[in-house]
């Protein structure tokens, strides 16, 4: 027997690769002390970053979010948790994604097959397809549980946790697939339903909030992030700002670090998927998006579960709320203060997660009281939502929070507002909810790209902004039509209801810390030692809200104690370089004595203390590790101390350690030409030149492009796509579609509002507008207005007419002297009477003359009334104007809602724009639309999207568009192309068309000279040093010559024994100067120094006589 059935539909799922107030509740005392505002955040004395040399894993130094590499030395504060010995051991995490590489050398040790399955392949092996598009799940797994203390990639936050993967996003996704994934082995998996997993404590679901920020999407419209059972995690950039992809919503609980602007902010370093396990392909430093943030949060939660395995899913949310810090992210605007004096943001939730504080609080935490759910009454009323821009619909509800019942809620956790409404387009709406304590949370922001003609049916908009507040009192719901899309008809709010989740008693109770785990932890490599005794922690008494107790909770002990390290001595060689080769460790020298004979050719003249290039006192050329080499190997560079350092993993060759120093890119990477960095794929707003392996920026205003910078595939949200161009408005013969593009009008229309033949707005010459259609001939009783190109109805009684008079009349009507049609029998009666069945009867009191008794049978009117159709009115209705010559109300042009004359509109019908008295489908060039009125662009713009100087969309001929501004020429650091101004290479100030490698040549000539092999002990490594040396030698030779001559002359000038003067023989002394000459090929010299270099640098060493 089948009890229930439902058709399964494919779902679109993307990998998300940015003084006590006595009125306050007791809960507010806790949150204001345990998690204070900006003054107590990362960076205070209690915070210590992890030193980059703590872990030997090669990419650990690139994991800036773990080792103090964010702005102001911040990170996720994992050091206190690791110092306590918490590494995730015993906690199981599963990644629901496109699978994970189970044999990856940095994951295999922690892989858990019981937490894994392959739903797409219908087996138990979650290994992804090796097609280059299924790396996401493996990368996320590495963030959580990459193995520490090995030679592969970096480390995971919980590097001893068990990690599994569910392969579900590499195929069709429907409800059945998602249900199987979310229900996998809930008694075994700790973090990935909720109320039944982990033996009743509930599995921990950590969800990425979403990457739709560029298109102003809202994570409140995602069913998972909008659930009370998930920890919805947002992202912050390395600098502590909102990344471009971040979605703002009221369901976001907290934030971790992730990627930001390419070339400005670093991304996340983790493992990478490569089936062949090639060493240079199994790691990445370019994991991005909120999907890189969620695994960091999952790893931190794993540490908390290890510290306290009894934590329920609600406990974990409390810990995150209470310990996350707004301080590191407060430079970004949008923070509000809740009714319990807690800072919260629609971008970042309660702030940056703090692993140290979260684990410390988890140790003391006791399970929160049972969850109460209180539902308000469901308000059912069809209230109209005004289509006019900026209008607000207000609702109020007084609630008692189920007081006196089993569902009493006095301390709030989650609040859901369940709403049913109809409005098109939905994306215009903004919905706000205000609590009795004055906290206003935006449940839904405007979403310009949501143009779906659909409803919100019992959609439960979630907010976590009321956490800890009281529920009792008046709640205020606002529905605002705040979008810029045109609205054709009013909407309807059908019903709404508020659901309160929380407890009836104070939820926060901490246990004494006497039994808390405090085993000291040490690195297996003994790189440093932690103290064996930590500072004592004050036990927590029953009265948790005691101020002294809270203060002690905040004062974390100093967690690191390093062995002292002395400054590393260096040996200065004659060439001015300082090279440290010998180690201070006596065992390393092995009692060898220094000598200068029999040394390796890589040693300089200072000698060595043994055989081989590793025993040099100082190196002749370069040093790699403790060995002297002639040149640095591939994928490395020589630093200022002549030490070989590894290039960034994106570089094949480089001149420095970061992405901006690449001279060529590694295989599998492409060069972003304007940013001059190497990435694994082109970022949004670029297209890939597959032949040259480069990313070329799209033309200004293109959100995406293909094959050429000006071949747009999508546009910035305020622009329209037409024939691969982004325009401010659709051109003639087209209309704006719901997906922000321009569609073609039906061929009979000149302009239109849709694709149908009945949606014409204006007509071409030879056709006339009639009820939305463009016709070649007007119907009976109408005349064709050739000036306005529309069919106009004739006056009453006319069979045919022109603009001023009736030419023929209907039966029993005749044309009078004024050119109007009147009844043939009207002459039998007075002017204000009409003839009926042999009698003259009076007209309606409003008529001057008539052909019937009603007010709708007037033919003319007495002053001051005016004839509008067949009625006499004191004022013309909307859509008509007063024609003073005839005292009649004539209809406005069909596109006008109001007018002062036939060709002078003052208001347009919905969807049209008013410009110079004319209603148009789009503003003409040089104007932009502001609430239905066309206003002039800034004077330098040809077309624009707003009034500002930086809101140009296109420019006059000869002018260049750059960052929204039209300029007569490209500014400094940009060059002119047929697609507008493009950025020069970062090494160029100005360029005619600066390519990536051209800019590198001038920067790197000194490095190339340094890397050339010398032929003598005195090195000339700089052209300018060479010139100086030549000048000094020449001067010295001249001085010696003159001194010699002077001495000889003086000695010969004194008489000796009265002898005559003798002839003085003056011989020019011969001075030989030896110097080294370094050969540099013309291709390696800089443009500015090439000619001079050919004079100064000869192809071989020679002896020169001065």
Buried (B, 14 or more C-beta within 10 A) or exposed (E): EEEEEEEEEEEEBEBBBBEEEEEBBBBBBBBBBBBBBBEBBBBEEBBBBBBBEBBBBBBBBBBBBBBBBBBEEBBBBBBBBBBBBBBBBEBBBBBBBBBBBBEBBBBEBBBBEBBBBBBBBEEEEBBBBEEEEBBBBBBBBBBBBBBBEBEBBBBBBBBBBBBBBBBBBBBEBEEEBBEEBBEBBBEBBBBBBBBEBBEEBBBBBBBBBBBBBBBBBBBBBBEBBBBBBBBBBBBBBBBBBBBBBBBBBBBBBBBBBBBBBBBEBBBBBBBBBBBEEEEEBBBBBBBBBBBBBBBBBBBBBBBBBBBBEEBBBBBBBBBBBBBBBBBBBBEBEBBBEBBBBBBBBBBBBBBBBBBBBBBBBBBBBBBBBEBBBBBBEEBEEEBEBBBEBEBEBEBEBEBBBBBEEEBBBBBBBBBBBBBBBBBBBBBBBBBBBBBBBEBBBBBBBBBBBBBEEEBBEEBBBBBBBBBBBBBBBEBBBBBBBBBBBBBEEBBBBBBBBBBBBBBBEBBBBBBEBEEBEEEEEEBEEEBBEBEEEBEEBBBBEEEBBBEEBBEBBBEBEEBBEEEEEEEEEBBEBEBEBEBBBBEEEEEEBEEEEBEEEEBBEBBBEBBBBBEEBBBBBBBBBBBBEBBBBEBBEEBBBBBEEBBBBBBBBBBBBBBBBBBBBBBBBBEBBBBBBBBBBBBBBBBEBBBBBEEEBBBBBBBBBBBBBBEBBBBBBBBBBBBBBBEBBBBBBBBBBBBBBBEBBBBEBBEBBBBBBBBEBEBBBBBBEEBBBBEBBBBEEBEEBBBBBEEBBBBBBBBBBBBEBBEEBBBEBBEEBBBBEEBBBBBEBBEEBEEBBBBBEEEBEEBBEBBBBBBBBEBBBBBBBBEEBBBBBBBBBEEBEEBBBBBEEBBBBBBBBBBBBBBEBBEBBBBBBEBBBBBEBBBBBBBBBBBBBEEBBBBEBBEBBBBBBBEEBEBBBBBEEEBBBBEBBBBEEBEEBBBEBEBBBBBBBBBBEEBEEBBBEBBBBBBBBBBBBBBBEBEEEEBBBBBEEBEEBBEEBEEEBEEEBEEBEEEBEEEEEEEEEEEEEEEEEEEEEEEEBEBBBBEBEEEBBBEEBBEBBEEBBEEEBEEEEB
